[in-house]
Amino acid sequence: MGKFTEPFPAGISYFLADWQHDYDDEPMEYWFEVNQAGEILRGIEVFKDGSATADAVSNYEGGKTEFAIGSLSPESFWESEWDDEPTEGEESLFMQPMDKSAFEGLWSEVVK
């Protein structure tokens, strides 16, 4: 996918990053809920063993996360670069848009 370009989507968008690697302690999938300003409002990490974690800005008092106020990331999602070319060691990251229902379905499973 590379880098996002303006105009960025209006409203809320959903994305899935599929990270192919050999690390047992790192997520294989990252799911993102992103607003038009590029703030990550909710995120899900899915690991190779099938376990998953979820986090949301609403879990933090005043929306103040360890990274920023109102976002789970210190930088704008839209300004991030997503390299989908395999790297040394055969790692690759593929980013694709998702629909809200797919995100919400996984979210409800992880946070129950």
C-alpha positions, 0 to 999 in steps of 0.5 A, spaced: 500 500 500 505 504 501 503 511 503 496 514 504 495 520 500 490 526 501 484 527 501 484 522 507 477 518 508 471 522 511 469 519 518 471 513 521 475 508 517 478 501 518 484 497 516 487 491 517 495 490 517 497 483 516 505 482 518 508 476 516 514 474 520 517 469 524 517 472 531 512 468 536 511 474 541 509 479 536 502 480 533 501 477 526 495 482 525 493 489 527 486 492 526 485 499 526 479 504 527 482 511 525 478 518 524 479 523 519 484 526 523 489 520 523 488 518 530 487 511 532 481 510 536 481 503 537 486 497 535 486 490 536 493 485 535 492 478 533 498 473 535 500 467 531 497 462 537 490 466 536 490 470 542 488 477 541 489 484 545 484 490 544 485 497 546 481 504 545 482 511 547 476 511 551 480 506 556 484 512 558 482 518 562 481 524 558 483 520 552 490 521 554 494 515 552 501 513 553 502 516 546 498 522 545 491 525 547 486 522 543 490 517 539 493 510 540 499 512 536 504 518 537 503 520 529 498 520 524 496 514 521 495 517 515 502 519 515 505 512 516 508 508 511 506 501 510 511 498 506 508 492 503 515 489 500 518 483 503 524 485 507 531 482 509 528 475 513 522 475 508 518 479 513 512 483 509 506 488 511 500 488 507 495 494 509 488 493 506 481 497 508 476 493 512 469 494 513 466 496 520 462 490 521 469 486 520 472 490 525 466 490 530 465 482 530 473 481 532 472 487 537 466 484 540 470 477 541 476 480 544 473 484 549 468 480 551 
